[in-house]
Amino acid sequence: MASILFITLAVLLVFNIPIAVALGLSAIAAITFGNTPIPPLVVAQRMFTSVDSFPFMAIPFFMLAGGLMEGGGISKRLINFAQSLVGPIPGGLGIITVVASAFFGAISGSNPATVAAIGGIMIPAMIKAGYPKSFAAAVAAAAGTLGVIIPPSIPMVTYGVVASVSIGDLFIAGIVPGLLMAVSLCLIIVFYAKKMNLRGGEKLSLKRILRTGIDAIWALFMPVIILGGIYGGVFTPTEAAAVAVVYAFLISFFVYKELKIKDLRQIIPKAGISTSIVMFVIATSQSFSWLITSEQIPALVANTMLAISDNVFVITLLINVLLLFLGTFLETQAIILLITPILLPLAAKIGVDPLLLGIIIVVNTSAGMITPPMAVNLFVACGITNIKIEQISRTIIPFLVAELITIILITNFPGISMSLLHLLK
């Protein structure tokens, strides 16, 4: 049955069948043609029960909150504030894109949403300032990977449900890795900005920082409410997502006054479509994962890796390679749902904390957003700049290398992820 499962999946992916459909059809094929008495109806039952989970309600709420903030002028104010902080540093507009993406990622929890919201404003600005189109697009695409690393994060919600670990703790553990990733991207931008003679912005001005900071204060206060409320025990991550929607609407409609009631006709359906895509992937992935687990594949993978070596460094290196490979052709949610049941037993055997494993998985799958062919961030950035994927693929390499170095550091120095969590506890 396992052979039918994976062969069917591989064939369907080769024919460019959507990953959610491919996972569901593979599960049905394995049950139908495999040597098992399980009825195919079980696939539908597993699909329903997998999404019938209270924590997963956070996904549509965060999707809607991101849409409200994008249409309510919040991204524009975050960019203005970031611009005041960067000053005359070479490649200033690129650094602004990273800083603004970090702020927006701390609100939206989505990679494509971050690229669209921040890149839609910053890519034209960078091109106007003399940045090559491909470099401007690469900056926005790479900065967008911060969307799911800096909490809140939709993939972290998914991992928390599947691995039965605290979503709030995952959010806290993702803060320092996200900031480290942001710094690494900024260093790449400064290096290439000097080579391309890309000038920075205006001189640092305390008056300007205070003015833009005050203008953006309501947007900046949102992550504090979300993370503070979760870790302070005021509300759960799911309830926090609902609070984010209400907060985003109130600030965008009554404070910034850029969101109109008529805008909801586009924002709500768009959030609904995005949610349905994610939930469909989750549903079919869970039926696929259930079959993998029933065939004892997680134990087989764990034993195979341990047979290669029992060294923690070697095993974690193999885990990273596997995740990066999967990230080149699978969607983030699918990877988390497929690989988590396989890696959890292995992590337990080598003494890796499930929370740290979650951060490793999320950071790797986020890097997968800029590794073709399944590079959603690149597609969004290319759509904004109207260039081909081939043009950006070479330019993105230095940023990908920076992210890989960050992944190695996060994997081999657990304190990067866990220190803040231990400090708060």
C-alpha positions in Angstrom: 0.0 0.0 0.0 2.9 2.4 0.8 4.3 1.9 -2.7 1.0 2.7 -4.4 0.6 5.7 -2.1 4.0 7.3 -3.0 4.0 6.2 -6.7 0.6 7.7 -7.3 1.6 10.9 -5.6 4.7 11.2 -7.7 2.9 10.6 -10.9 0.2 13.1 -10.1 2.7 15.8 -9.2 4.6 15.2 -12.4 1.4 15.9 -14.3 1.0 19.2 -12.3 -2.1 18.1 -10.4 -2.7 20.5 -7.4 -1.0 19.1 -4.3 -4.3 18.9 -2.3 -6.0 16.8 -5.0 -2.9 14.7 -5.5 -2.7 13.8 -1.8 -6.4 12.9 -1.6 -6.3 10.8 -4.8 -3.1 9.0 -3.7 -4.8 8.0 -0.4 -7.9 6.7 -2.3 -5.7 4.8 -4.7 -3.7 3.2 -1.9 -6.8 2.0 -0.1 -8.6 0.8 -3.3 -5.7 -1.1 -4.9 -3.7 -2.0 -1.8 -3.9 -5.2 0.2 -6.1 -3.7 2.9 -9.8 -4.2 3.9 -10.2 -0.4 4.7 -13.1 1.1 2.7 -12.4 4.3 0.6 -15.0 6.1 2.7 -12.4 6.3 5.5 -10.6 9.0 3.4 -13.6 11.3 3.6 -14.0 10.6 7.3 -10.4 11.4 8.0 -10.6 14.6 5.9 -13.6 15.8 7.9 -12.2 14.9 11.4 -8.8 16.5 10.6 -10.3 19.9 10.1 -12.8 19.6 12.8 -10.4 21.2 15.3 -10.9 24.4 17.3 -7.3 25.6 16.9 -7.6 25.5 13.1 -10.2 28.2 13.4 -7.3 30.6 13.9 -6.4 30.2 10.2 -9.5 32.0 8.7 -9.3 34.7 11.3 -5.6 35.4 10.6 -6.3 35.4 6.9 -9.1 37.9 7.4 -7.0 40.1 9.7 -4.3 40.2 7.1 -6.7 41.3 4.5 -8.2 44.0 6.7 -4.8 45.4 7.5 -3.6 45.4 3.9 -6.7 47.4 2.8 -6.7 49.6 5.9 -3.4 51.5 5.4 -1.5 49.6 8.0 1.2 48.3 5.7 1.8 51.9 4.4 2.4 53.2 8.0 4.7 50.3 8.8 6.8 51.2 5.8 7.0 54.8 6.7 8.1 53.9 10.2 10.7 51.4 8.9 12.0 54.1 6.5 12.6 56.5 9.4 14.6 53.9 11.3 16.9 52.9 8.4 18.2 56.3 7.4 21.2 56.6 5.0 22.4 53.0 5.1 23.3 51.7 1.6 20.4 49.7 0.2 18.0 51.5 2.5 14.9 50.8 0.6 15.7 47.1 0.6 16.3 47.1 4.3 13.0 49.0 4.8 11.3 46.2 2.8 12.8 43.6 5.3 11.9 45.6 8.4 8.4 46.4 7.2 7.9 42.7 6.2 9.0 41.7 9.8 6.4 44.1 11.2 3.7 42.9 8.8 4.6 39.3 9.4 4.1 39.8 13.1 0.5 40.7 12.2 -0.6 38.7 9.2 1.1 35.3 9.7 1.3 34.6 6.0 4.2 34.7 3.5 2.3 35.6 0.3 0.2 38.2 2.1 3.4 39.8 3.3 5.0 39.9 -0.2 1.8 41.3 -1.7 1.2 44.0 0.9 4.8 45.2 1.4 6.2 44.3 -2.0 3.3 46.0 -3.8 4.5 49.3 -2.3 8.2 48.8 -2.0 9.1 47.0 -5.3 8.0 50.0 -7.5 9.8 52.4 -5.0 13.0 50.3 -5.3 12.9 50.2 -9.1 12.3 54.0 -9.2 15.4 54.5 -7.0 17.5 52.5 -9.5 17.3 49.0 -8.2 17.4 46.3 -10.9 13.9 44.8 -11.3 15.1 41.3 -10.5 16.9 42.4 -7.3 14.0 44.4 -6.1 11.7 41.4 -6.6 14.2 39.1 -4.9 14.4 41.4 -1.9 10.6 41.5 -1.5 10.3 37.7 -2.0 13.0 36.9 0.5 11.7 39.4 3.1 8.3 37.8 2.7 9.6 34.6 4.3 9.5 36.4 7.6 5.7 36.3 7.4 5.5 32.8 8.9 8.6 32.8 11.1 7.8 35.9 13.2 4.7 35.1 15.1 1.8 34.8 14.8 2.2 32.2 12.1 -0.4 30.0 10.3 2.1 27.1 9.8 2.9 27.2 13.5 -0.8 26.8 14.3 -0.8 23.8 12.0 2.3 22.2 13.6 1.0 22.9 17.1 -2.2 21.0 16.4 -0.5 18.0 14.6 2.3 17.7 17.2 0.2 18.5 20.2 2.5 21.2 21.5 1.6 24.7 22.8 1.0 27.1 19.9 1.7 30.0 22.3 5.1 28.6 23.1 5.8 28.1 19.4 5.0 31.8 18.8 7.4 32.9 21.5 10.1 30.5 20.2 9.8 32.0 16.7 10.6 35.6 17.6 14.4 35.4 17.9 14.9 33.1 14.8 12.7 35.5 12.8 14.8 38.5 13.9 18.0 36.6 13.1 16.7 35.8 9.6 15.8 39.5 9.1 19.4 40.6 10.1 20.9 38.1 7.7 18.8 39.4 4.8 19.7 43.0 5.6 23.4 42.1 5.5 23.0 40.6 2.0 21.2 43.8 0.9 23.9 46.1 2.3 26.6 44.0 0.6 25.0 44.1 -2.8 23.9 47.7 -2.5 27.5 48.8 -2.1 28.5 46.8 -5.2 25.6 48.3 -7.2 26.1 51.8 -5.6 22.5 52.0 -4.3 22.2 54.9 -2.0 20.3 55.0 1.2 17.5 57.3 2.3 17.3 60.5 4.3 19.4 61.1 7.4 18.2 59.8 10.7 15.9 62.2 12.4 14.5 61.7 15.9 11.6 64.0 15.0 10.7 61.8 12.0 11.0 58.6 13.9 8.6 59.9 16.6 6.2 61.2 14.0 6.0 58.0 11.9 6.1 55.8 15.1 3.1 57.7 16.5 1.3 57.3 13.2 2.0 53.5 13.2 1.6 53.0 16.9 -1.8 51.3 16.6 -0.4 48.9 14.0 2.7 48.2 16.1 0.6 47.6 19.2 -1.2 44.7 17.5 1.5 42.0 18.0 1.8 43.0 21.6 -1.9 42.4 22.1 -1.8 39.1 20.3 1.3 37.6 21.9 0.8 39.3 25.3 -2.8 38.0 25.4 -1.8 34.4 24.5 1.2 34.2 26.9 -0.6 36.1 29.6 -3.4 33.5 29.6 -6.0 36.1 28.6 -7.0 34.1 25.5 -6.0 31.1 23.3 -4.3 31.5 19.9 -7.6 30.9 18.2 -9.3 33.6 20.3 -6.3 35.8 19.7 -6.9 35.5 15.9 -10.5 36.6 16.4 -9.3 39.5 18.5 -6.9 40.4 15.7 -9.8 40.6 13.2 -11.8 42.9 15.5 -8.7 45.1 16.3 -7.7 45.3 12.6 -11.2 46.4 11.6 -11.5 49.0 14.3 -8.1 50.6 13.6 -8.5 50.5 9.8 -12.1 51.8 9.9 -12.3 54.2 12.8 -8.7 55.3 13.5 -7.0 55.3 10.1 -10.3 55.7 8.2 -8.9 54.1 5.0 -11.1 51.0 5.1 -14.6 51.3 3.7 -17.5 49.0 4.1 -17.6 48.4 0.4 -14.0 47.1 0.6 -15.3 44.2 2.7 -17.0 42.8 -0.5 -13.5 41.9 -1.8 -11.6 41.3 1.5 -13.9 38.7 3.0 -14.3 36.5 -0.1 -10.6 36.7 -0.7 -9.9 35.5 2.9 -12.5 32.8 2.5 -10.9 31.5 -0.7 -7.4 31.5 0.8 -8.7 29.7 3.9 -10.5 27.1 1.8 -7.3 26.3 -0.1 -5.3 25.9 3.1 -8.0 23.8 4.8 -8.4 21.5 1.8 -4.6 20.9 1.8 -4.9 20.1 5.5 -7.8 17.7 5.1 -6.2 15.6 2.3 -2.8 15.7 3.9 -4.2 14.3 7.1 -5.7 11.3 5.3 -2.4 10.8 3.6 -0.5 11.1 6.9 -2.8 8.6 8.5 -2.0 6.0 5.9 1.8 6.7 6.3 1.5 6.2 10.1 -0.6 3.1 9.7 2.1 1.6 7.5 4.8 2.4 10.1 6.7 4.6 7.8 7.7 7.1 10.5 9.4 4.4 12.5 11.1 3.1 9.3 12.5 6.6 8.4 13.7 7.1 12.0 15.4 3.8 12.1 17.0 4.3 8.7 18.4 7.7 9.7 19.7 6.3 13.0 21.3 3.5 11.1 23.3 6.1 9.1 24.5 7.8 12.2 23.4 8.4 15.8 25.2 11.8 15.9 22.6 14.6 16.6 24.4 17.0 14.2 24.3 14.5 11.3 20.6 13.6 11.9 19.5 17.2 12.1 21.5 17.9 9.0 19.6 15.1 7.2 16.3 16.5 8.5 17.2 20.0 7.1 18.2 18.5 3.7 14.9 16.5 3.6 12.8 19.6 4.5 14.6 21.8 2.0 14.1 19.2 -0.7 10.4 18.8 0.0 10.1 22.6 0.0 11.1 22.8 -3.6 7.9 21.1 -4.8 5.4 20.9 -1.9 3.3 23.6 -0.2 4.2 24.6 3.4 1.0 23.2 5.0 1.4 19.9 3.1 5.0 19.5 4.3 4.1 20.1 7.9 1.2 17.7 7.9 3.2 15.0 6.0 6.5 15.2 7.7 5.6 16.0 11.4 4.3 12.5 12.2 7.5 11.1 10.6 10.0 13.4 12.3 8.5 13.5 15.8 9.6 9.9 16.8 13.0 10.6 15.4 13.4 13.9 17.3 12.4 12.1 20.5 15.1 9.5 20.0 17.9 12.1 19.5 16.6 14.4 22.2 15.4 17.3 20.1 12.6 19.3 21.8 9.3 19.1 19.8 9.1 22.9 20.0 12.6 23.3 18.4 11.6 20.7 15.8 8.6 22.9 15.0 10.7 26.0 14.5 13.1 24.0 12.3 10.3 22.8 10.1 8.6 26.2 9.8 11.9 28.0 9.0 12.8 25.4 6.4 9.4 25.4 4.7 9.5 29.2 4.7 12.8 29.1 2.8 10.9 26.7 0.4 8.8 29.7 -0.6 11.8 31.1 -2.5 13.1 27.8 -4.0 11.6 27.0 -7.4 9.5 25.3 -8.7 7.1 25.6 -5.7 8.2 29.2 -4.9 5.0 31.1 -4.0 6.8 34.2 -2.9 8.7 34.4 -6.2 5.5 34.1 -8.1 3.9 37.0 -6.2 7.0 39.2 -6.6 7.2 38.3 -10.3 3.6 39.3 -10.7 4.2 42.7 -9.2 7.3 43.4 -11.3 6.0 41.7 -14.5 9.2 39.6 -14.9 9.7 35.9 -15.5 10.6 33.4 -12.8 13.9 32.7 -14.6 15.0 36.3 -14.1 14.5 36.2 -10.3 15.8 32.7 -9.7 19.4 33.6 -10.0 19.1 36.8 -8.0 17.4 35.0 -5.1 20.4 32.7 -4.5 22.4 35.0 -2.1 19.3 35.5 0.0 18.6 31.7 0.0 22.2 31.1 1.2 21.7 33.6 4.0 18.6 31.8 5.1 20.3 28.4 4.9 23.1 29.7 7.2 20.4 30.9 9.6 18.7 27.5 9.5 22.0 25.8 10.4 22.5 28.2 13.4 18.9 27.7 14.6 19.3 23.9 14.3 22.6 23.6 16.1 22.2 26.2 18.7 18.8 25.5 20.4 19.2 28.5 22.7 18.4 30.8 19.7 14.9 29.6 19.7 14.4 28.4 23.3 16.1 31.1 25.4 13.3 33.7 25.2 10.8 31.0 26.0 12.8 29.9 29.1 13.3 33.5 30.1 9.6 34.3 30.1 8.8 31.1 32.0 
